[in-house]
Amino acid sequence: MGMPPELTVRQRIAATVTRRRRGSGFWFGLAIAVIWPIVMWRTRLGWRGGEHLPRTGGALLVGNHVSFSDPIFDIAFGTAHGRIPRFMAKSELWQVPVVKWVLGGGGHVPVYRASKRAAESFAGAIDALAAGEIVAVYPEGTYTVDPAGWPMRPKNGVARIALKSGAPVIPMANWGSQDVLPADGRPQLFPRRRVSVVLGPPVDLSEFVGKPLTRSTMDAATKKIMDAVTGLLEDVRGETRPAEPFDPDAHGTGPDRPEVPGSAGVEREAS
């Protein structure tokens, strides 16, 4: 199907008027309201696949990551389709003034990386899914440093969350946001940049249900999830993915990369 068509003026107005506001909290809601005009009117935004986002109940929204601005566009997609994504973020951010108000009030999920058991790090995400929330995850842990912008080798915490919770896993492709906010952190709003957000049908993980959560099981489930994400991205870009995903650790870029909201990269070890 290729890149989704740019939203029309009528669609942008409709999304602005009808977007989900209830449940955002004051500070998170204020942040959305401030950024919304930029997202809607200073980018050439297009999206597809809203029918795959459940209208009720918990679901894990799993996407690739090309820019720090991805959460902004993914929140716009979610709220325009009646759901507010809750992002995972390291628990230390709940100690930062203003940031803690936005995260806490918005119902986002702290990741306690200092936990002695990796499984406990994701308890908040599993609880949020059980409570019927949409939890958004970027398994790469940070925006990609693949030279061509393809997804990097993912970390397998996303599989633990998916298999422990039993929630549907909705793949999502982000593309073009890296042109709005490049790696240098300088927004590029003129001329307006093309941004695409595309969702696909739930990933079938039935083959892994009931199996012990060993490293091999979680790696295989994570690969299947990211294959679905990358397939969507191939369609949007009209290009073919590399034979193997870029491994930042092998290229010496892993340890120094910043973590971002939505990261599910706490673990790789077996349970």
CORZI-V64501 format. One record per residue. N is the residue number from 1. RES is the residue in one letter. SS is DSSP state (H for helix, E for strand, C for the rest). OMEGA is omega in whole degrees, 0 to 359 (none if undefined). NEAR is the number of other C-alpha atoms within 10 Angstrom. Layout:
n = [N;N]
res = [RES;RES]
ss = [SS;SS]
omega = [OMEGA;OMEGA]
near = [NEAR;NEAR]
//
This chain:
n = [1;2;3;4;5;6;7;8;9;10;11;12;13;14;15;16;17;18;19;20;21;22;23;24;25;26;27;28;29;30;31;32;33;34;35;36;37;38;39;40;41;42;43;44;45;46;47;48;49;50;51;52;53;54;55;56;57;58;59;60;61;62;63;64;65;66;67;68;69;70;71;72;73;74;75;76;77;78;79;80;81;82;83;84;85;86;87;88;89;90;91;92;93;94;95;96;97;98;99;100;101;102;103;104;105;106;107;108;109;110;111;112;113;114;115;116;117;118;119;120;121;122;123;124;125;126;127;128;129;130;131;132;133;134;135;136;137;138;139;140;141;142;143;144;145;146;147;148;149;150;151;152;153;154;155;156;157;158;159;160;161;162;163;164;165;166;167;168;169;170;171;172;173;174;175;176;177;178;179;180;181;182;183;184;185;186;187;188;189;190;191;192;193;194;195;196;197;198;199;200;201;202;203;204;205;206;207;208;209;210;211;212;213;214;215;216;217;218;219;220;221;222;223;224;225;226;227;228;229;230;231;232;233;234;235;236;237;238;239;240;241;242;243;244;245;246;247;248;249;250;251;252;253;254;255;256;257;258;259;260;261;262;263;264;265;266;267;268;269;270;271]
res = [M;G;M;P;P;E;L;T;V;R;Q;R;I;A;A;T;V;T;R;R;R;R;G;S;G;F;W;F;G;L;A;I;A;V;I;W;P;I;V;M;W;R;T;R;L;G;W;R;G;G;E;H;L;P;R;T;G;G;A;L;L;V;G;N;H;V;S;F;S;D;P;I;F;D;I;A;F;G;T;A;H;G;R;I;P;R;F;M;A;K;S;E;L;W;Q;V;P;V;V;K;W;V;L;G;G;G;G;H;V;P;V;Y;R;A;S;K;R;A;A;E;S;F;A;G;A;I;D;A;L;A;A;G;E;I;V;A;V;Y;P;E;G;T;Y;T;V;D;P;A;G;W;P;M;R;P;K;N;G;V;A;R;I;A;L;K;S;G;A;P;V;I;P;M;A;N;W;G;S;Q;D;V;L;P;A;D;G;R;P;Q;L;F;P;R;R;R;V;S;V;V;L;G;P;P;V;D;L;S;E;F;V;G;K;P;L;T;R;S;T;M;D;A;A;T;K;K;I;M;D;A;V;T;G;L;L;E;D;V;R;G;E;T;R;P;A;E;P;F;D;P;D;A;H;G;T;G;P;D;R;P;E;V;P;G;S;A;G;V;E;R;E;A;S]
ss = [C;C;C;C;C;C;C;C;H;H;H;H;H;H;H;H;H;H;C;C;C;C;C;C;C;H;H;H;H;H;H;H;H;H;H;H;H;H;H;H;H;C;E;E;E;E;E;E;C;H;H;H;C;C;C;C;C;C;E;E;E;E;E;C;C;C;C;C;C;H;H;H;H;H;H;H;H;H;H;H;C;C;C;C;E;E;E;E;E;E;H;H;H;H;H;C;C;C;H;H;H;H;H;H;H;C;C;C;E;E;E;C;C;C;C;C;C;H;H;H;H;C;H;H;H;H;H;H;H;H;C;C;C;E;E;E;E;E;C;C;C;C;C;C;C;C;C;C;C;C;C;E;C;C;C;C;H;H;H;H;H;H;H;H;H;C;C;E;E;E;E;E;E;E;E;C;H;H;H;H;E;C;C;C;C;C;E;C;C;C;C;C;E;E;E;E;E;E;E;E;E;E;C;C;C;H;H;H;C;C;C;C;C;C;H;H;H;H;H;H;H;H;H;H;H;H;H;H;H;H;H;H;H;H;H;H;H;C;C;C;C;C;C;C;C;E;C;C;C;C;C;C;C;C;C;C;C;C;C;C;C;C;E;C;C;C;C;C;C;C;C]
omega = [177;181;180;179;178;178;177;177;180;180;179;179;180;179;180;183;189;185;181;177;182;178;181;186;185;187;178;177;178;179;178;182;181;185;186;181;179;181;186;190;178;173;174;188;175;178;181;174;181;180;180;179;183;180;176;176;182;176;179;181;188;183;169;188;181;183;173;180;180;180;180;182;179;174;178;178;183;183;177;180;171;179;177;179;175;184;173;179;182;188;180;181;178;176;184;179;182;179;181;178;179;182;182;181;180;177;180;195;177;175;183;186;181;180;180;178;181;182;181;181;185;182;180;179;180;177;180;177;178;179;176;181;168;180;183;185;170;187;178;178;177;180;189;171;172;184;181;176;178;179;177;175;184;171;195;176;180;180;178;180;182;186;178;184;186;181;175;181;183;179;183;176;174;177;179;179;178;176;177;178;180;183;181;176;181;182;178;185;179;353;180;183;179;180;180;171;184;176;177;179;181;178;180;180;185;181;182;183;179;179;174;182;176;179;182;178;182;177;181;179;178;179;180;178;183;173;179;178;183;176;176;181;176;181;180;183;185;183;180;180;173;180;179;178;179;180;183;179;180;181;176;180;185;188;186;181;179;173;185;173;181;180;173;188;184;193;164;183;177;177;none]
near = [8;12;21;17;13;16;15;12;11;9;12;18;14;12;19;17;10;12;18;18;17;12;13;24;16;15;18;21;17;13;14;19;13;11;13;17;13;11;20;20;14;17;21;18;24;19;20;18;15;18;11;15;24;16;13;11;13;22;26;27;25;25;31;29;31;27;24;19;19;27;23;16;21;23;19;24;26;19;21;20;18;19;23;26;26;27;25;24;22;20;16;12;17;17;10;10;9;12;14;17;18;21;23;18;16;21;21;26;26;23;26;19;18;12;11;9;12;20;16;15;23;24;18;17;29;24;15;19;23;16;11;13;22;28;26;29;31;29;28;27;24;24;26;23;20;15;7;10;17;22;29;22;20;25;21;26;24;30;26;25;26;23;23;16;19;18;21;22;26;24;28;29;28;26;22;20;25;24;19;25;19;16;15;6;12;10;13;16;15;9;10;14;18;19;23;24;27;25;25;20;16;19;17;14;18;10;9;15;13;9;10;13;18;13;17;14;20;27;22;15;24;22;17;16;25;26;16;23;24;23;18;25;28;17;16;19;15;12;11;12;17;10;6;9;14;20;18;19;11;8;9;9;11;14;8;9;13;9;16;21;24;30;25;32;20;21;18;16;14;15;13]
//
